Amino acid sequence: MVKDQEYLNSIASQTIEYSKKLGATDVNVEVVHSISETVNLRNKQLDESNRSDSFAIGITTYINKKKSTISSSNLSKDNIKILTERCIETAKITPDDEFNSLPDKELMAKAEEILRIGRDRHLRVAAAESCTGGLIAALLTEIPGSSSVIGRSFVTYSNRAKREVLGVDEGLLKQHGAVSEPAVRAMAQNTFDMTTAHLTVAVSGIAGPGGGSDEKPVGTVHMATATKDDVIHQCCQLGDIGRAAVRLATVHAATDMLLARLKD
């Protein structure tokens, strides 16, 4: 049964209202209705035609800097009520995290566009992250149904992880450092080679407050995207604007790179 926009909006609004009533300071609700149709032909004759639809709801609640996420394919009022209560109770016992807050609209819009293009073109995306510590993957997987585009990603914070997980050459890291064009090019290319992704993005930077030098000051971030055709590099000098701000700006820049490649 096709559900109209008003029906889906009503579910989202009621879920947000109930979450706030239970103590949430911020709430993000995604209600998805997907329709698929399969047609099988045998000897150019219609053999079978099937149409199906599916539903999903994803609820993310914030209690100040505490966060919890839950999802289900059951949109019944009773189930959504139970899901919301569980989400709130889990958030209450979750440790505070300074980065836990409702994603800004601009970032969410970018993430939704990346996933939309990926689904429409049947493309998969993967990330290899250092200074962002998984924030790019977290942003993209915040949206229900993202698994059709995001299969896997890696957080390789240390040089050892870059070597052992991504296969970045030890000599390259010693010569150029982890925050360098050669390093992120290798991270992006190796992620492409070792996954089924059609497009990969890699980031490595100095978020601060320490760790900078005259050559590579705090706020230096190198990024690269890889496809079957080439690897594109970009370097940003964000300045000493604070650790959280550097990481957030890097996520913005990385999603911009992904979108630019997807729109090529």
C-alpha positions as MATLAB code, in Angstrom:
seq = 'MVKDQEYLNSIASQTIEYSKKLGATDVNVEVVHSISETVNLRNKQLDESNRSDSFAIGITTYINKKKSTISSSNLSKDNIKILTERCIETAKITPDDEFNSLPDKELMAKAEEILRIGRDRHLRVAAAESCTGGLIAALLTEIPGSSSVIGRSFVTYSNRAKREVLGVDEGLLKQHGAVSEPAVRAMAQNTFDMTTAHLTVAVSGIAGPGGGSDEKPVGTVHMATATKDDVIHQCCQLGDIGRAAVRLATVHAATDMLLARLKD';
ca = [
       0.000    0.000    0.000;
       1.408    3.383   -1.007;
       1.672    5.793    1.900;
       1.455    9.487    1.127;
       3.800   12.191    2.347;
       1.291   13.439    4.914;
       1.110   10.009    6.537;
       4.911    9.707    6.788;
       5.217   13.264    8.109;
       2.590   12.495   10.732;
       4.568    9.498   12.003;
       7.772   11.540   12.185;
       6.080   14.458   13.949;
       4.378   12.242   16.527;
       7.659   10.424   17.214;
       9.521   13.705   17.737;
       6.794   15.008   20.033;
       6.820   11.836   22.147;
      10.631   11.819   22.332;
      10.646   15.421   23.563;
       8.010   14.531   26.134;
      10.290   11.784   27.448;
      13.226   14.171   27.849;
      15.054   14.367   24.515;
      16.748   17.699   23.836;
      17.015   16.997   20.102;
      15.489   14.353   17.864;
      16.035   13.199   14.290;
      13.465   10.886   12.705;
      13.667    9.337    9.243;
      10.619    7.531    7.865;
      11.227    5.696    4.594;
       8.794    4.102    2.166;
      10.528    2.191   -0.638;
       8.788    0.705   -3.655;
      10.357   -1.843   -5.973;
       9.068   -3.667   -9.014;
      10.630   -6.748  -10.593;
       9.798   -7.995  -14.084;
      11.037  -11.374  -15.352;
      11.011  -12.191  -19.035;
      11.389  -15.663  -20.555;
      11.934  -15.899  -24.299;
      10.795  -12.284  -24.607;
       7.510  -13.147  -22.907;
       6.429  -11.801  -19.538;
       6.915  -14.592  -17.037;
       6.431  -12.849  -13.732;
       5.902   -9.342  -12.396;
       6.185   -8.477   -8.722;
       5.702   -5.206   -6.941;
       6.649   -4.750   -3.313;
       7.001   -1.945   -0.858;
       8.822   -1.705    2.443;
       8.916    0.685    5.338;
      11.537    1.747    7.826;
      11.857    4.242   10.640;
      15.095    5.462   12.180;
      15.034    7.408   15.452;
      18.021    9.257   16.881;
      17.547   10.954   20.233;
      19.904   13.331   22.013;
      19.879   14.181   25.689;
      22.411   17.001   25.754;
      25.640   15.223   24.672;
      24.219   11.710   24.998;
      22.966    9.957   21.886;
      21.099    6.805   20.941;
      19.798    5.449   17.632;
      17.252    2.746   16.910;
      15.436    1.550   13.787;
      12.696   -0.827   12.699;
      10.608   -1.849    9.703;
       7.439   -1.903   11.806;
       5.553    1.408   11.682;
       2.734    0.465   14.039;
       1.982    3.039   16.746;
       2.662    0.555   19.544;
       6.036   -0.451   18.103;
       7.139    3.147   17.511;
       6.185    3.989   21.088;
       8.323    1.107   22.372;
      11.224    2.057   20.068;
      11.144    5.666   21.255;
      11.135    4.655   24.912;
      14.061    2.275   24.367;
      15.978    4.940   22.489;
      15.521    7.454   25.295;
      16.486    4.964   28.005;
      19.630    3.984   26.089;
      20.591    7.624   25.577;
      20.304    8.265   29.308;
      22.990    5.685   30.118;
      25.272    6.515   27.184;
      28.482    8.437   28.029;
      28.673   12.084   27.003;
      30.469   12.818   23.734;
      31.323   16.396   22.743;
      30.516   15.588   19.113;
      27.012   14.321   19.857;
      24.547   16.831   18.486;
      21.878   16.964   15.828;
      23.698   16.993   12.458;
      23.450   20.362   10.764;
      21.050   20.629    7.857;
      23.778   21.345    5.307;
      25.730   18.195    6.160;
      22.610   16.047    6.228;
      21.566   17.426    2.841;
      24.974   16.505    1.410;
      24.776   13.010    2.898;
      21.286   12.470    1.514;
      22.407   13.581   -1.947;
      25.435   11.250   -1.849;
      23.179    8.336   -0.964;
      20.532    9.300   -3.522;
      23.048    9.474   -6.358;
      24.692    6.271   -5.165;
      21.379    4.405   -5.136;
      20.260    5.827   -8.478;
      23.542    4.881  -10.171;
      24.053    1.635   -8.215;
      27.350    2.885   -6.787;
      29.020    2.028   -3.497;
      31.123    4.400   -1.412;
      33.744    3.700    1.263;
      35.851    5.916    3.516;
      39.282    5.631    5.121;
      39.490    8.101    7.981;
      42.241    9.266   10.263;
      41.687   12.683   11.881;
      37.888   12.461   11.584;
      37.775    9.161   13.456;
      34.738    7.769   11.631;
      32.662   10.959   11.432;
      32.236   10.690    7.644;
      30.933    7.133    7.875;
      28.762    8.086   10.861;
      27.188   10.937    8.905;
      26.374    8.754    5.911;
      25.028    5.872    7.986;
      22.878    8.221   10.060;
      20.336    7.915    7.264;
      18.173    4.756    7.127;
      18.771    2.625    4.048;
      22.370    3.755    3.644;
      23.624    0.152    3.508;
      22.816    0.001   -0.205;
      25.600    2.551   -0.768;
      27.857    2.311    2.300;
      29.151   -1.230    2.679;
      32.230   -0.647    4.832;
      34.646    2.038    5.970;
      37.846    2.189    8.006;
      39.197    4.261   10.863;
      42.981    4.071   10.683;
      44.096    6.614   13.243;
      47.646    5.409   13.829;
      50.430    4.778   11.331;
      50.348    1.136   12.348;
      46.666    0.916   11.447;
      47.326    2.555    8.098;
      49.988   -0.081    7.408;
      48.175   -3.130    8.766;
      44.610   -2.373    7.713;
      45.061   -0.380    4.512;
      48.467   -1.633    3.434;
      50.048    1.822    3.240;
      53.785    1.384    2.687;
      55.906    1.939    5.796;
      58.625    3.672    3.771;
      56.065    6.096    2.349;
      54.849    7.006    5.829;
      58.396    7.485    7.123;
      59.375    9.668    4.178;
      56.254   11.822    3.839;
      54.333   11.344    7.096;
      50.732   10.308    7.605;
      49.463   13.824    6.914;
      50.615   14.113    3.319;
      49.458   13.803   -0.266;
      51.195   10.439   -0.862;
      49.645    8.989    2.310;
      46.035    9.892    1.521;
      46.444    8.881   -2.110;
      47.582    5.454   -0.915;
      44.755    5.259    1.626;
      42.121    6.074   -1.000;
      43.590    3.786   -3.658;
      44.106    0.840   -1.305;
      40.579    1.198    0.081;
      39.297    1.109   -3.494;
      41.392   -1.985   -4.277;
      40.359   -3.946   -1.182;
      36.603   -3.224   -1.243;
      33.767   -3.371   -3.753;
      33.337    0.410   -3.601;
      33.169    2.404   -6.827;
      34.303    5.575   -5.047;
      36.457    6.015   -1.945;
      37.507    8.993    0.127;
      40.476    9.212    2.511;
      41.336   11.937    5.025;
      44.333   12.541    7.270;
      45.067   15.739    9.141;
      46.254   17.525   12.257;
      43.179   18.482   14.265;
      45.119   19.811   17.258;
      45.509   21.196   19.749;
      49.085   19.869   19.446;
      50.975   17.970   16.788;
      51.554   20.816   14.345;
      54.839   22.078   12.924;
      56.049   24.925   10.727;
      55.710   22.695    7.687;
      52.396   21.166    8.754;
      50.576   23.485   11.165;
      47.456   22.538   13.095;
      44.526   22.524   10.688;
      46.440   20.924    7.816;
      44.249   18.259    6.241;
      44.956   16.115    3.184;
      42.122   14.338    1.372;
      41.849   12.102   -1.674;
      39.127   10.335   -3.643;
      39.685    7.281   -5.815;
      37.759    5.631   -8.641;
      38.743    3.047  -11.219;
      40.067    5.884  -13.370;
      42.138    8.077  -11.080;
      42.934    9.495   -7.643;
      42.279   13.181   -6.923;
      44.011   14.969   -4.046;
      43.091   18.085   -2.115;
      44.815   19.879    0.763;
      43.057   22.255    3.155;
      44.693   24.699    5.546;
      41.904   25.206    8.055;
      43.950   26.975   10.702;
      44.051   26.482   14.468;
      40.287   26.839   14.863;
      39.842   24.150   17.499;
      39.864   20.373   17.285;
      36.114   19.926   16.879;
      35.915   22.657   14.228;
      38.792   21.154   12.209;
      37.152   17.735   12.244;
      33.757   19.168   11.257;
      35.250   21.256    8.454;
      37.050   18.159    7.190;
      33.759   16.246    6.997;
      32.261   19.133    5.010;
      35.209   19.155    2.603;
      35.210   15.369    2.205;
      31.490   15.234    1.419;
      31.990   18.028   -1.111;
      34.705   15.945   -2.789;
      32.446   12.893   -2.884;
      29.590   14.877   -4.417;
      31.845   16.418   -7.033;
      33.029   12.961   -8.091;
      29.535   11.488   -8.114;
      28.309   14.317  -10.338;
      31.145   13.889  -12.873;
];
